[in-house]
Amino acid sequence: MKMKDRVQAHTAPDVNSEIEREAATRVFAAAVEPEQAITRRIERLDNEWDIERWLEANASALAFTGTVLGLLVNKKFFAIPCIVLPFLFQHAVQGWCPPVPILRRKGVRTRREIDAEKYALKAVRGDFEKIPAVADRAESARVAWQAANA
């Protein structure tokens, strides 16, 4: 059984399946790509915003905007951070808040989903073949750590 994180557990199964299918398609397509193309894809994955980053950026921008507008324009704008910040707290506690289904349907992924594609691409590229099968487990662990962080 595949482990799900909190966001995946609160996402519609068809949305999770579509996100996974798209990632798998990219990994399978990479099998015929040159190593440089796989490396570029891995670099893009390193820079891809996960759902946590999207929520944090949007919530803080809305809260800041509401605060500034409340101070400079009309006190009614203070309602914006009063609405947005509890949603951010709800996400921190439960892994869900109202923007999550919208972002997920747009294909915004969790860090676990991004990393799964990244490490599958590293395996396709052959990064993990460099790990020696030796009796010295400490040396294997060191090389594995380097390969995973390459």
Secondary structure, DSSP 8 states (H G I E B T S, - for coil): -----HHHHTS-HHHHHHHHHHHHHHHHHHTTS-HHHHHHHHHHHHH---HHHHHHHHHHHHHHHHHHHHHHT-GGGGHHHHHHHHHHHHHHHHS--THHHHHHHTT---HHHHHHHHHHHHHHHTGGGGS---S-HHHHHHHHHHHHT-
